[in-house]
Amino acid sequence: MKPSHIEHIGIAVSNLEDAMSFYEKVLGLTCYNIEEIPDQKVRTAFFLVGQTKIELLESTDPEGPIGKFIAKKGEGIHHIAFSVEKIEEQLVHAMKQGITLIDCKPRKGAEGLDIAFLHPKATSGVLIEFCEKKR
Ligand code: ZN
C-alpha cells in the first residue's frame, strides 16, 4: 500500500504569473501546462522536477478552497500529493486507521487524475492528497 512517490506539491499563490517567474527564471524550470479547474475554483501551473510536479494554485474565487486558505494563512504550501495505486483501497485503509477523510470517494482532479484528500487534523496539519493515474 506504499505510495510510489510524491506526485506533486501544491502551493497556494496570489498571482500565478508572478509566482511562475521564480520557477522559470531562478530554478530554470519550464511550465508545461496551465489548467483551470472550475470545480476547485483554481487556475494551476505545472512544473516537473524529476517525477514530482510543482503545482501552483491561484484562486479564481475568494470563496474557493485556495481563496480561503490564502485569506487565513497567506501564500505557501497547501498540500502534498502521494501517488498511489488502488486509491479506493487506500482510502478505506486510512479510514480504518481512524483518519478523517475529506473525500470518501475519489474525484477527478487536474490532469485527469483520480484524487482524494485526507483531513489535515489527522495528519499533523498537512493536507494530504492521494492521486492515481488510471490507465
Ligand atoms: Zn493536488
Residues whose N, C-alpha, C, O or C-beta is under 5 A from the ligand:
A	BS01	ZN	G10 A81 E129
